[in-house]
Structures are given as structure tokens and as C-alpha cells.
Amino acid sequence: MMVGLMERVRALAEEEFREAVESDEGVVRYFLRTSLPQTTVEGELYWAVIAALRSKEDIPRRRASS
């Protein structure tokens, strides 16, 4: 599930970057305008993604086999 989530985040980030570069207002203004959730649904999605990313911090790293 985490792999699928990360692939989706990567795809969305690539799309967002492309839109920012092509924006007439410039990358910085585009980022500032679009960086915060505008609706309740967007906010819930934003915090769900943050929670999923943070959950990775609690997973112990595997030790390399010797």
C-alpha cells in the first residue's frame, strides 16, 4: 500500500511541477497560490498523506545481511 501511495504522490508531484513551470505567473507565485488546501476534502487528503509519510518514520529499518 505504501509503495502505491508513494507512486501516486510522485505522479502528482511531477504533474504539479509541469503545471508550475508552464504557468504564466511563475513557479514561486504558482507554488504559493496552490500550496495550501483550499477545501475540506483537499485538507483531509493533505493530512492523510502527511500521516502516511510520517508513519514510515515508525518502521524500523532492515539490517543488511552480512
N, C-alpha and C positions, 0 to 999 in steps of 0.2 A: 504494500500500500504506500509506503514512504517513497519508494522509487517512482511510482506513478505520480504521486504528488509533486515530487521534485522535477519530473519531466514536464508536468503541466506548468509549474512555476517558470521553468526555463523557457518554454514556448511563449508564455505570456510576456516574459521579460524581453525576449527578442522582438516580439511584435510591438511592445511599448517603445523600445529603443528605436525601431524603424519609424514609428509614428512621430517620435520626438525629433529625430533628425530631419524628417520631411516637413515638420511644422514651420509655418511662416513666422511664428512668434519666437522661435529659437528654442534650443534644448532646455536652458535654465528656466525660462518662463513656463514652458510646457510642463516640466517636472514639478515646479511649484504649484501650478494650477491643478495638476492631476494626482499629486502625491498623497492626499488625504481622502478617505472615503466620503462620498457625497450623500449616500443614502444609508438607511439602516441595514439593508441587505449587504451593501458593499462593506459596511463596518463589521458585520458579523463574519463575512468571508475573510476580511483582513485579519481579524483576531483569531480566526480558526487556523489560518496559515501561520501566523506568528506562534500559536500554541504548538502546531505540528513541528515547526522548526525548532522550537525550544525543547520539545520532547526528545529530540535527538541528543541533547546535552546530557540526559539522564542515562543513556545507553552506554554501558562500559565498552571500551574499545577492545577488539580481539587482539590477543598477543600473537605475534608472528611465530610460526612453528620453527623450531631450530633443527 
